[in-house]
Amino acid sequence: MRIRMMAMILAIIGLNFTMTGCTQNASERRAASPTIAERLKQDSITGRVNDIGPKHVSIKDDTGETRRVRVDDQTKMDRVAIGDQVKAFVSEDGYASTIQRAIP
């Protein structure tokens, strides 16, 4: 009886841990943290988000220049909204591999 009760308690604890992981969607599980290679090889753009589309994000930097970067399902991106301060790691062809919220 005691062993059966312990097994039930352990099963309940295990289910709680697995359900915690299920509450995040795919984009939240991919935390917007650039790899070392991204930091070394790619340009970074820091500025405010002007526009968000299904395949792009427009960022206005401190000099007033607006850059439009491409994004897709593989882009690691924090939840950002228009007006947020962000830092984007962008390849030469304009693809943003990571967009993270910057702390002002």
SETI-815072 format. One line per field, with one value per atom (N, C-alpha, C): x, y, z; residue in three letters; residue number from 0; atom name. Coordinates in steps of 0.001 Angstrom, whole numbers, plus 500000, padded with zeros to 6 digits. Layout:
// residues N
px	[X:...]
py	[Y:...]
pz	[Z:...]
type	[ALA:...]
seq	[NUM:...]
atom	[CA:...]
// end
This chain:
// residues 104
px	[500831:500000:500875:501884:502766:503545:503979:504720:503821:502579:501636:501369:501252:501022:502223:503439:504647:504732:504368:504396:503410:502242:501246:501754:502366:502892:503984:504894:505959:505399:504356:503742:503119:502457:501838:502898:503981:505066:505664:505868:506415:505509:504208:503258:503276:503440:503507:504714:505851:507048:506869:506249:506073:505037:504011:503003:503568:504513:505130:505805:506479:507113:506108:504922:503913:503223:503366:502669:503340:504559:505251:505048:504875:504802:506212:506324:507637:508542:508004:508858:509363:508586:509032:510099:510050:511064:512409:512367:513607:513914:514577:514892:515751:515499:516210:517592:518460:519825:520739:521544:522400:523543:523952:525083:526374:527463:528769:529073:528770:529024:528232:526970:526164:526783:527244:527836:529110:529897:531168:531032:530160:530109:529058:528042:526949:526965:526420:526240:525097:525130:523999:523408:522109:521371:520646:520825:520111:519244:517982:517069:515662:514724:513307:512558:511615:510803:509788:509805:508850:507650:507923:506872:507177:506127:506273:505335:505896:505103:505311:504626:504768:506161:506862:508186:509256:508961:509953:509719:510771:510702:511509:510931:511640:512157:513449:514108:514728:514423:515000:516101:517349:518476:518606:519626:519810:520129:520678:520995:519782:518676:517455:517264:518241:518138:517234:516323:515423:515916:516072:516487:515389:515065:514054:514778:514575:515234:514207:514654:513771:513747:512587:512423:511622:511761:510954:510754:510300:510022:511280:512430:513676:514303:513795:514328:514005:515028:514820:514452:513246:512773:511964:512340:511532:510204:509246:507992:508288:508139:508401:507164:507040:505934:506510:505712:506154:506517:507702:508202:509201:509317:510276:511704:512612:514038:514550:515207:515660:517102:517681:518980:518812:519126:518966:520329:520541:521758:521403:522025:521600:522757:522459:523465:523601:524564:524822:523629:522839:521689:520412:520521:519389:518514:518943:518165:518536:517534:517763:517638:518749:518718:518218:518464:518016:517598:516441:515997:515617:516343:516066:515755:514903:514586:515822:516119:517275:516814:517661:517344:517790:516840:517203:518119]
py	[498805:500000:501258:501250:502399:502614:501541:501641:502190:501749:502226:503725:504177:505594:506430:505957:506673:506750:505657:505636:506655:506773:507753:509183:509439:510781:511143:510210:510460:510685:509940:510119:511502:511958:513288:514374:514232:515215:515230:514058:513971:514615:514435:515059:516575:517084:518536:519115:518425:518922:518901:517869:517808:518806:519069:520039:521456:521731:523051:523347:522379:522568:522758:522229:522332:523692:524490:525767:526797:526536:527468:527038:528043:527696:527579:527235:526960:528175:529353:530539:530892:530584:530870:529880:528648:527672:528017:528651:529100:530483:530552:531839:532645:533935:534812:535125:534139:534299:533914:534857:534542:533607:532798:531914:532728:532122:532789:533104:532163:532382:533571:533704:534854:536152:536139:537352:537757:536766:537064:537352:536632:536699:537652:537982:538772:540191:541105:542479:542524:543499:543686:545070:545132:546381:546624:547795:548157:549364:549291:550404:550069:550893:550709:550060:549182:548504:549499:549644:550519:549757:548540:547778:546294:545504:544050:543430:542627:541911:540421:539621:538174:537673:538415:537971:539042:540094:541153:541905:542584:543515:544737:545929:547164:547775:548127:548664:550008:551034:552368:552549:552734:552849:554276:554500:555797:556918:556583:557609:557996:557284:557577:556710:555841:554948:553772:553440:552312:551139:549991:548765:547735:547107:546052:544719:543860:542565:541463:540395:539261:538340:537753:536769:535592:534441:533271:532443:531222:530365:529994:530059:529696:530863:532078:533248:533144:533266:533287:534723:534903:536258:536350:537324:537628:538212:538267:538957:540438:540973:542395:543056:544342:545146:546423:547110:548373:549331:549936:550851:550233:548906:548231:548467:548579:548669:547244:546959:545604:545607:544414:544182:542971:543150:542083:541678:540374:539841:539448:540155:540086:539630:538696:538231:539243:539010:539938:540085:539020:539080:539617:540127:540774:539871:538628:537690:537851:538039:538173:536790:536297:534987:535100:536265:536490:537935:538156:539494:539430:540192:540171:541576:541647:542936:543460:544720:545337:546082:546093:546821:548260:549217:550619:551212]
pz	[500000:500000:500000:500841:500961:499653:499020:497758:496656:496618:495616:495798:497031:497311:496864:497141:496728:495196:494532:493066:492506:493106:492637:492854:493978:494262:493259:492991:492022:490616:490257:488939:488823:489863:489852:489748:490485:490420:489017:488432:487084:486058:486179:485252:485372:486574:486747:486030:486091:485409:483897:483350:481895:481430:482219:481814:481826:482678:482713:481389:480790:479494:478370:478493:477440:477412:478445:478459:477566:477125:476245:474799:473911:472504:471939:470665:470069:470108:469878:469863:471259:472297:473653:474106:473600:473963:473336:472149:471512:472043:473156:473765:472805:472771:471846:472385:472276:472723:471564:471065:469918:470308:469353:469575:469479:469875:469773:468310:467411:465986:465460:465887:465460:465963:467188:467762:467022:466595:465942:464447:463750:462293:461736:462492:461945:462487:461660:462108:463107:463980:464881:464651:464752:464606:465918:466491:467712:467405:467795:467562:467992:467543:467889:466732:467073:466062:465495:464153:463459:462932:462420:461746:461908:462061:462155:461136:460240:459253:459412:458611:458740:458356:457511:457064:457235:457986:458187:459496:459932:461053:460632:460768:460460:461753:461741:462931:462574:463355:463162:464197:463702:464625:465157:465982:466636:465662:464477:463486:462653:462818:462072:460846:460559:459407:459749:458839:459039:458218:458866:458179:458314:457209:457185:457108:458111:458148:457937:457283:457024:458235:458512:459582:459048:459720:459389:460655:460495:461656:462438:461794:462461:463222:463026:463723:465207:466031:467483:467836:468372:468594:469880:470715:471888:471413:472313:471971:471889:470712:470512:469939:470212:469704:469115:468351:467765:468895:468769:469787:470743:470747:471633:471156:472095:471803:471622:470472:470172:469670:469697:469075:468173:466876:465895:465358:465226:464623:463195:462224:460827:459945:459019:458064:456928:456050:454947:454008:453869:452957:453620:454844:455499:456335:456577:457385:458861:459711:461150:461796:462324:462984:464411:465050:466420:466581:467207:467577:469051:469867:471295:471785:472783:473388:474085:473851:474474:475719:476703:477932:477714:477786:477506:478549]
type	[MET:MET:MET:ARG:ARG:ARG:ILE:ILE:ILE:ARG:ARG:ARG:MET:MET:MET:MET:MET:MET:ALA:ALA:ALA:MET:MET:MET:ILE:ILE:ILE:LEU:LEU:LEU:ALA:ALA:ALA:ILE:ILE:ILE:ILE:ILE:ILE:GLY:GLY:GLY:LEU:LEU:LEU:ASN:ASN:ASN:PHE:PHE:PHE:THR:THR:THR:MET:MET:MET:THR:THR:THR:GLY:GLY:GLY:CYS:CYS:CYS:THR:THR:THR:GLN:GLN:GLN:ASN:ASN:ASN:ALA:ALA:ALA:SER:SER:SER:GLU:GLU:GLU:ARG:ARG:ARG:ARG:ARG:ARG:ALA:ALA:ALA:ALA:ALA:ALA:SER:SER:SER:PRO:PRO:PRO:THR:THR:THR:ILE:ILE:ILE:ALA:ALA:ALA:GLU:GLU:GLU:ARG:ARG:ARG:LEU:LEU:LEU:LYS:LYS:LYS:GLN:GLN:GLN:ASP:ASP:ASP:SER:SER:SER:ILE:ILE:ILE:THR:THR:THR:GLY:GLY:GLY:ARG:ARG:ARG:VAL:VAL:VAL:ASN:ASN:ASN:ASP:ASP:ASP:ILE:ILE:ILE:GLY:GLY:GLY:PRO:PRO:PRO:LYS:LYS:LYS:HIS:HIS:HIS:VAL:VAL:VAL:SER:SER:SER:ILE:ILE:ILE:LYS:LYS:LYS:ASP:ASP:ASP:ASP:ASP:ASP:THR:THR:THR:GLY:GLY:GLY:GLU:GLU:GLU:THR:THR:THR:ARG:ARG:ARG:ARG:ARG:ARG:VAL:VAL:VAL:ARG:ARG:ARG:VAL:VAL:VAL:ASP:ASP:ASP:ASP:ASP:ASP:GLN:GLN:GLN:THR:THR:THR:LYS:LYS:LYS:MET:MET:MET:ASP:ASP:ASP:ARG:ARG:ARG:VAL:VAL:VAL:ALA:ALA:ALA:ILE:ILE:ILE:GLY:GLY:GLY:ASP:ASP:ASP:GLN:GLN:GLN:VAL:VAL:VAL:LYS:LYS:LYS:ALA:ALA:ALA:PHE:PHE:PHE:VAL:VAL:VAL:SER:SER:SER:GLU:GLU:GLU:ASP:ASP:ASP:GLY:GLY:GLY:TYR:TYR:TYR:ALA:ALA:ALA:SER:SER:SER:THR:THR:THR:ILE:ILE:ILE:GLN:GLN:GLN:ARG:ARG:ARG:ALA:ALA:ALA:ILE:ILE:ILE:PRO:PRO:PRO]
seq	[0:0:0:1:1:1:2:2:2:3:3:3:4:4:4:5:5:5:6:6:6:7:7:7:8:8:8:9:9:9:10:10:10:11:11:11:12:12:12:13:13:13:14:14:14:15:15:15:16:16:16:17:17:17:18:18:18:19:19:19:20:20:20:21:21:21:22:22:22:23:23:23:24:24:24:25:25:25:26:26:26:27:27:27:28:28:28:29:29:29:30:30:30:31:31:31:32:32:32:33:33:33:34:34:34:35:35:35:36:36:36:37:37:37:38:38:38:39:39:39:40:40:40:41:41:41:42:42:42:43:43:43:44:44:44:45:45:45:46:46:46:47:47:47:48:48:48:49:49:49:50:50:50:51:51:51:52:52:52:53:53:53:54:54:54:55:55:55:56:56:56:57:57:57:58:58:58:59:59:59:60:60:60:61:61:61:62:62:62:63:63:63:64:64:64:65:65:65:66:66:66:67:67:67:68:68:68:69:69:69:70:70:70:71:71:71:72:72:72:73:73:73:74:74:74:75:75:75:76:76:76:77:77:77:78:78:78:79:79:79:80:80:80:81:81:81:82:82:82:83:83:83:84:84:84:85:85:85:86:86:86:87:87:87:88:88:88:89:89:89:90:90:90:91:91:91:92:92:92:93:93:93:94:94:94:95:95:95:96:96:96:97:97:97:98:98:98:99:99:99:100:100:100:101:101:101:102:102:102:103:103:103]
atom	[N:CA:C:N:CA:C:N:CA:C:N:CA:C:N:CA:C:N:CA:C:N:CA:C:N:CA:C:N:CA:C:N:CA:C:N:CA:C:N:CA:C:N:CA:C:N:CA:C:N:CA:C:N:CA:C:N:CA:C:N:CA:C:N:CA:C:N:CA:C:N:CA:C:N:CA:C:N:CA:C:N:CA:C:N:CA:C:N:CA:C:N:CA:C:N:CA:C:N:CA:C:N:CA:C:N:CA:C:N:CA:C:N:CA:C:N:CA:C:N:CA:C:N:CA:C:N:CA:C:N:CA:C:N:CA:C:N:CA:C:N:CA:C:N:CA:C:N:CA:C:N:CA:C:N:CA:C:N:CA:C:N:CA:C:N:CA:C:N:CA:C:N:CA:C:N:CA:C:N:CA:C:N:CA:C:N:CA:C:N:CA:C:N:CA:C:N:CA:C:N:CA:C:N:CA:C:N:CA:C:N:CA:C:N:CA:C:N:CA:C:N:CA:C:N:CA:C:N:CA:C:N:CA:C:N:CA:C:N:CA:C:N:CA:C:N:CA:C:N:CA:C:N:CA:C:N:CA:C:N:CA:C:N:CA:C:N:CA:C:N:CA:C:N:CA:C:N:CA:C:N:CA:C:N:CA:C:N:CA:C:N:CA:C:N:CA:C:N:CA:C:N:CA:C:N:CA:C:N:CA:C:N:CA:C:N:CA:C:N:CA:C:N:CA:C:N:CA:C:N:CA:C:N:CA:C:N:CA:C:N:CA:C:N:CA:C:N:CA:C:N:CA:C:N:CA:C:N:CA:C:N:CA:C]
// end
